[in-house]
Amino acid sequence: MNGALDVGLRLLVVFVVFLTFPLIVGQTEHKVMAHMQGRLGPMYAGGFHGWAQLVADGVKFAQKEDVVPAGADRRVFQLAPAVALLPYLLVLLAIPIGPGEGAVGQVIDAGIFFVLAVMGVGVLGSLMAGWASANKFSLLGGLRTAAQLLAYELPMLLAAASVAMAAGTVSLPGIVDAFEWWWLPWQIVGAIVFFVAGLAELQRPPFDMPVADSEIIFGAYTEYTGLRFALFLLAEYAGIIVLCGLTTVLFLGGWHGPWGAEGLGWVWTLLKTAILAFVVIWLRVTYPRLREDQLQKFSWTLLVPLSLAQIAVTGIVKVVIS
Amino acid sequence: MSPAAALATTAAAAPHGFLSPTGVEIAFLLVGLVTFGAALVTVTTRQLVHAALWLVVTLGGLAVEYLLLTAEFIAWMQVLIYVGSVVVLLLFGLMLTKAPIGRSPDADSANRWAALGVAVAAAAALVWVVVDAFRTTWIDLGGAPSGSTKVTGASLFQNWVLPFEALSVLLLAALVGAIVLSRKAKADAAAATTGTPAVPGSRSEKEGVR
């Protein structure tokens, strides 16, 4: 019975993190964007600096009518938000935030592959939404989503493979265990490739071609209203958490820090994740959107060769030091 | 594949008491049934995109079967490559052809009986091979992991290096072939634009059929 209780508790904690952290990132995004653009942002809801704005947004979404277009494929249309959101919940289970068995939802032997495989499934949600909406803008958004995924999945995998080679294991806690500080300069190219490809997979600016609101309204999510639309937004923010957590665990040493690594390792993990999430928001405010052909070219002519070079460097260094 | 694997289980289960199956075996059989049903729907449905989505269920079910057989690495690879890439490519292609919502009138092929014959023959061969190969093999769930990444990698790069390398050369050949074909099509299209504008099998022609 103790085992079942333990499993239940872990699931509960991961679920709470899944529900709250995306909201924190969302609120931070409001504030950071407002400051960077020299405006106020939401200031009234809740009194102090508009802290309750996202709660108000949630209430607003819940009140809206759930509309399914007459020409849409009803079942696929309604299923799509769940397919987009659930994979990120599963991925959160596998990300370790501290040393030992206690600080990870579930230790998975082939953690890297599990995480990348399940993240790829989430994109099916956008594709289903794009096709089932019976709307040409949605279809265009779905097409762009698929093209983008196919272009950026490869560099992401190669960058992750490089780190797995360096650590000699594909388990996420194992990789952080093996981490040394000099991996940072050694794997820096892989880290940047992984982070950028992850941004593209999440369709965050400057890679937000699939939802480019000035061109195709809101891409695959154009026809969605109310809670289902909110689920897609939640999936985006949960994706930011997952990407930043993964980059932290794979490339930035997770719970290792210059001091206080015993007992407080999870603080380091959360701190690094938060800084990366800030970078994600920063990039959104700073960079203009890439054009579709630039986006493809960027991946195939820059990221893929860079990640291959990183694998070569990893291999050479690994052979030299062993 | 799944009925073949299911048969292999029943064959292997004999010395361990077929009449009192464990929870894992029951789960294996149930997931196998779901996978088989999804596969049937995939080939019989008249809605193109639904067929692709049922294929996701089929491939996902296979991944769960691998997991139940303790082959964890293979299971995640199955999800990563088939669900994450192959099906996405399939959906991309279907969207490019503007697959309609609802039934496609021309979804049935005239040679479906021949296809059924080939499928049954292939399934029979697979079932026979798998049952013959794993007749008395039994996975000890409590023992050392037999499908972890380490074990899989060791056996792949110690015992099966030659087939592995042959496969990679085959894939490389396919890759080069695809590039050559697409370059040729490009050159042809450039030549055709100076002549007649209509390319056979182009989008406008297909839409005319619908």
Interface residues (C-beta under 8 A of the other chain):
Chain A: G71 A72 D73 V76 I108 D109 A110 F113 F114 L116 A117 V118 G120 V121 V123 L124 L127 M128 G130 W131 A132 A134 L139 G142 L143 A146 A147 L149 L150 E153 L157 V170
Chain B: Q47 V49 H50 L53 V56 E72 F73 W76 M77 V79 L80 V83 G84 S85 V87 V88 L89 L91 F92 L94 M95 L96 K98 A99 I101 G102 P145 S148 T149
